[in-house]
Amino acid sequence: MTEPPQRSIHHRGPVQLRREQIQAGTTDQRLLDSRGPSDWVHTDPWRVLRIQSEFVEGFGLLAELPKAVSVFGSARVARDDPEYATGVALGAALAAAGFAVITGGGPGVMEAVNRGTSEAGGVSVGLGIELPFEQSLNDWVDLGVNFRYFFARKTMFVKYAQAFVIMPGGFGTLDETFEALTLVQTQKVTRFPVILFGTAYWGGLIDWLRTTVTPSGKIGASDLDLIHLTDDIDDAVGRILDAESSRSPQAVAEAAAGEEIAETNDGQ
């Protein structure tokens, strides 16, 4: 067997380069000496740092958040729409039950829920997203951050929430709904209620899952139990409180241990 020809090897951090991939100079040199075009800020390696910064920013902002519920719904709901009034009432009820509320921070249902939470004295959180059209955080967001990347934002919705309440909405709401259901189905998250609010709006979807998707074997019959459909705010909040109270002894012990460690660190 013929041995491969000996080639120069250049290491750039963990990256190994040969032949035409070797660049002159070092990374530090290119950083300090460069006064050329700024195209490098749009390259994928730089985007990795931006992605990292979004996770750091989100984790830092929400780390001290009390127990919370993420609520989703359409941005296209007017303030005189009955759904807006329902969103305000839902936000207030969640705040009264001791939950912070996380929304996408936009208008419509999101604004309504943030408003109800804030007016009731709860912690009103908005996680915005950079979009082609201008959309700033609504005026009822007390704690907010804007994201460039949907996947970083979605992580925050799940990581810092104990339940999802999903009001009528469009593609974005459907995306968040099925992502939550997938995470629960695959046990990536546990004790996590997914509540569809609005039987007239969501009933057709549930019927399709029951009569088409389940019989075809694409999901199991028990998967439908992951979804709770309701029109009643007290029922939705009660379902969330029940899930919270059913936490396993191990989870309770882990939470207590975390609090003990935090108290120890504060005392040092």
N, C-alpha and C positions, 0 to 999 in steps of 0.2 A: 504494500500500500504506500502510495506516495505521500510524504509528509507535506502538510500545507506550508507555503512559503512564510518565512518569518516577517512579520509586519510590526511597525511601530504601534504601540498602544498608548493611548492617552486617557487618563482618568479625570473626570470632572465630577467630584463628589462621588456618589454611588454609580455614576454612569461611566461605561467603558466605550471608548471610541477608537476606530481604526480607519485607515485609508483616508478617503476624501472627507470623512466626518470630522477629522481633527481640525480644530480651529487654532489660529495663531493666538498666543497670549493666554492669560488665565482669566477666570471669571472675575476676580477682583480687579484685574487690570481693565477689563472691558467696562466694569461698573464705574471705576474712578476716572478713566481717561475719556469715556465716551461723551461726545457732545453732538452726536448725530441724530438721525430720525427717532421719533418716539414710538415707532410701531411696536417695539418690544412690550409696551404695556398692554397690548391686545393679544399677546400670544397665550397659548394654553398654560405653560408653566406659571405665568403671572396670574392667570385666572385661578389657579389652584390656591394662591395666596389670598385672593379675593374671597373665594369660597370659604377658606379657613377663617378669614376675618368675620364672615357673616355668622358662622357657627359660634365663634368666640363672643361676638357682640350679642347674639341671641341668648346664649347660655348665661352671659354676665348680667343681662337685663332681667332675665326671668328666674334666676337661681333662687331668689328670696321670695318668689311668688307663693302665696298661700294656695291651698287646694283650689283647682280651677276646672272649668268646663269650657270646651271650645264649641262655639255656635256658628253655623254656616247658613247662608241664605243669599238670595238674589240682591245685587246692587241696584236693580231696576225697579224697586218698589218705592212709590211716592209716599210722602209723609201723610197724605190723607187716605192711604190704602189701609183697610182693616189689618192686613198682615203687618204693617208698621206698628200699629197699636199692640198687636200680639207680641211682637218682638220687644217692645218696651216693657210689657208686663212680664215676659219671660226673664228678661235681664234683671228686673227688680226682684222676682221670686228667687232666682239663683243667688243674688246678693244677700237676700234675707236668710237663705239657707247656709250662708257662710262661704260661698264660692266666689272666687274671682272669675271673670268671664273674659275669654279670648275670642276675638273675631278677626276677620281679615282687614278691619279698620276702614273699610270703604263706606259708601253711602247705602241707602236702602235698608234692608233687614239688618245689616251689620251696624249701621248707625243707630237703628232703633234699639238693638240689644245693648250696645255700649251706653246709650242714653239711659235706658232703664236701670242698668247697673250703677252708673255714676250717680244718678239722682237718688238711688236707694242707699248710697254711701258705700257701695262695693268697689272693688278694684277693677277698673275697666281697661282692658288691654287691646291694642290693635296691632296686628302684624301685616303691614302693607307690602305691596309688590310693585316693582317698576314695570310699567306697561307702556305700550306705544302711545296711548292717549293719557292725558294728565289725570291723575286721581290721587289726591292727597288724603292723609288720615282725617277722619271726621272729627268734628269739634268735641265729641264726647269721649274720645280716647284720652285717658289719663296717663297711660304708660304705653309708648309706642315705638316701633322700629320699622324701617323700610328695608326690604330685601331685594337683591337683584335676581336671586335664583329661587325658583319654586321649591326645589327639593330641600333646600336649607330651611325655608319657611315652613314646609310641611312637617319637618322634624320637630319644630317648636310647638306646632299645634298638638302633636301627639305626646311629646315628652313631658310637657307641663300640664296636661289635662287628665282628668279622671273619667271623662265621658265626652261624647259628641252629641249635640242636639242639632238636627239638620232640618231647617225650615225650607219651604219651597225655593228652588233656585235652578240655575242652568248648568252648563257644562262644568264650570268650576266647582259647583256644589256637588254634582254627580261624581266628579273626579275624587273629591275629598271623601265622599260617602263610601265609594268602593275601595279606596285605599284603606280607610279605617276598617271596613269589613274584612279585607284581606289580612290585615295585621292581626285582627282578633281570630280569624279562622285558622291562621297558621301559628297562633299562640306567640306571636312576637310581643303582643301586649295582652294582659290578662285582667279580669274584673273590669272590663271596659264597656259600658253600655253604649250602644249606637241607637239613638232614638230619632225616628223620622216623625217630624211634627207636621200634621196636616193629612188626614186620611183621604180627603177628596183629591189632593194633589198626588200623593204617593201610592194610593191604593192600586192604581193600574200597574205600577212597577212591581209591587208585591205580588199581584195576580200573575204577572208574566214570569216572575221567578218561580212561583209555585206551580203553574200549569205548563210552562215550556222548559225552563232551565232545569228544574229538578227532575222531571220525568225523563229528560234526555241524558241524565247522569252527569251533568256538568257541575252540579253541586249536590250535596247530600241533603236529605230532608231536615236533618238537625241544624244545618247551616241557617235555615230560615229563623231559627230561634235566636240568632245573634242580633236580629232586628226587632225593635219594639216600635209599633206604630200607634200614635195617639193624637188626640186633639186637646188634651187636658194638661194644663201647665202643672197642676199639682201632681198629676200622675207622672209626668216627666221628671220633676224634681224628686219625687218619692222613689222612683226607680234608681236614680243616681245615688240617693242617700242609702238605699238598700245595698247597692253594690259596694259602697264605701264601708258599710258596717260588716260586710261579709269578707273583708280582707283576712287572709290566712294568719294564724299566729306567727308564722315565720316573717311575714311582711311587717306585722306590728313590731316584732322584735328587732327587725332590721331598722325600722324607722326610729325606734327608741335608742338603738345603738348609735345611729347617726346623730341624734340630738345630743347624746352623752359626749360623743367625740367633739361636736361643735362647742359645747359648753366648756370642755377641757381646754380646747384651743383658745377660746376667748379668755380663759383665766390665766393663760401663760403670758 
